Amino acid sequence: MSTPDAQGTQPLIRARDLVLNFGQTQALRGISLDVYPGEVLAVMGPSGSGKSTLLHTLAGVLVPDSGTVRIGTRVLGELDQATRDDLRLRECGFVFQSGQLLPDLGALDNVTIPLLLAGVRRREAIDRGRAELDRLGVGQYGARYPAELSGGQAQRVAIARALVTRPRVLFADEPTGALDSLSAETTMVALTDLARADGTAVVLVTHDARTAAYADREIIVRDGRISAGIGVPLVDENPADAGTTAGFSAHPGFSR
Amino acid sequence: MDNAQTLLGLLEAAPSHGYDLKGEYDRYFGGQKPLAFGQVYATLARLIRDGLILEAQGGESSGGPDRKSYSVTAAGRVRVREWMFTPDTPEPTLQSNLFAKTVIALLLDEDAASLLDAQRACHQARMRELTRAKRDADLATILTIDHALFHIEADLRWIELTGARLTELRAGVRGA
């Protein structure tokens, strides 16, 4: 795995002690983590473990009862709603399992939406949208409606839409959940290649081990807590040491 | 995999010298473990004895000392098809060592969940490594790695399910 901290890079996302309850249900029970620029972090765990809740909290869609999320230099909890929404529009991209493209718009129009919302002029938005579709290898489908695309093509259009604003963070929630194995592979290669090239941090929620294998690192969420392999550092308390994955294999109680 | 039948199949695809045959085998199936020359020639001798291939003098080998080339007989072609179209017995490769560790951990009141987690982390790390190795690999290598990935994934599912059943398993082990 890359060790961006070795070059003195600061984490792009820094979450500390996140707690979130839905009524009696404790969805997050004290989660802390760091994600670095260009790093792909897989978040795994059984259904109902809190992994999607964690993603929404990191993205500022859900507000934790306690704990903090910092994206870049800004602490989400210290921002008003409008500023937080603006930050999400400009600095975060989202990819979901399926059904996220607007059905009444063509692929290119879907991709230009976030640019237009961010105030980019129409002509420029179209140029950038086209270039982004090309980058994902789906440039020839710009005029097609979502219903006319295969699952894999639609997912690549969705990734183009998520990345076209050059977000600092990409949140992907089961991005391969509706795809066959080969489309899933093409999708993950495109997503991780481009995110790494752009220096975008990726938070990838998945229950699929083969999809998670495209990440640099993984955490497992169980009952609202991070449960990791023994000795795997979760949080960069000492920047010089963060990013190593050597821990678990050196555990004395464990050998192949 | 069955090396003898595989070599026989390669010879049916193209008659070959031993040296070239080894190269062909390694290209498709060698991976980290190329076939030893000794094994190639021992197998060829056995295939001749069984009447599945014939040896002939001469022909051009791309290298190596051997002057003999080998081709498949009619019986050899039948054997290749028998092998090819006979399904393999599904191997229930039980997680025997890991299962043993889990049961012993429960008997000793050790932390079985954490040994499963450690194994899981190790499996995932291996999957990431293999997935990286697929980049820029040729198709034969990609297919081999895919096969390994699906097998490791199957282990992972077992680990996950066993983790979810630990309480039940502990009760069973203790009650036995």
Contacts between the chains, C-beta under 8 A, distances in Angstrom:
chain1	res1	chain2	res2	distance
A	46	B	160	7.4
A	46	B	164	7.2
A	209	B	123	7.8
A	209	B	124	6.6
A	209	B	127	6.1
A	209	B	152	7.7
A	209	B	153	4.8
A	209	B	156	5.0
A	209	B	157	7.9
A	210	B	127	6.9
A	210	B	131	7.6
A	210	B	149	5.8
A	210	B	150	7.9
A	210	B	153	5.9
A	212	B	124	6.6
A	212	B	127	7.6
A	213	B	124	7.0
A	213	B	127	3.8
A	213	B	128	4.9
A	213	B	130	7.2
A	213	B	131	4.1
A	213	B	149	7.0
A	214	B	128	7.7
A	214	B	131	5.8
A	215	B	128	6.9
A	216	B	128	7.5
A	218	B	124	5.6
A	220	B	117	7.4
A	220	B	120	7.5
A	227	B	117	6.3
A	228	B	117	7.2
A	228	B	121	6.8
A	229	B	117	5.5
A	229	B	118	5.3
A	229	B	120	6.6
A	229	B	121	2.4
A	229	B	122	7.1
A	229	B	124	8.0
A	230	B	114	5.9
A	230	B	117	6.7
A	230	B	118	5.1
A	230	B	121	7.6
A	232	B	121	6.2
A	245	B	125	6.5
A	248	B	118	5.3
A	248	B	121	4.7
A	248	B	122	6.6
A	248	B	125	7.9
A	249	B	122	6.5
A	249	B	125	7.8
A	251	B	118	6.0
A	253	B	114	7.9
A	253	B	115	6.8
A	253	B	118	7.5
A	254	B	115	6.5
A	254	B	118	4.3
A	254	B	119	7.4
A	254	B	122	7.6
A	256	B	122	7.1
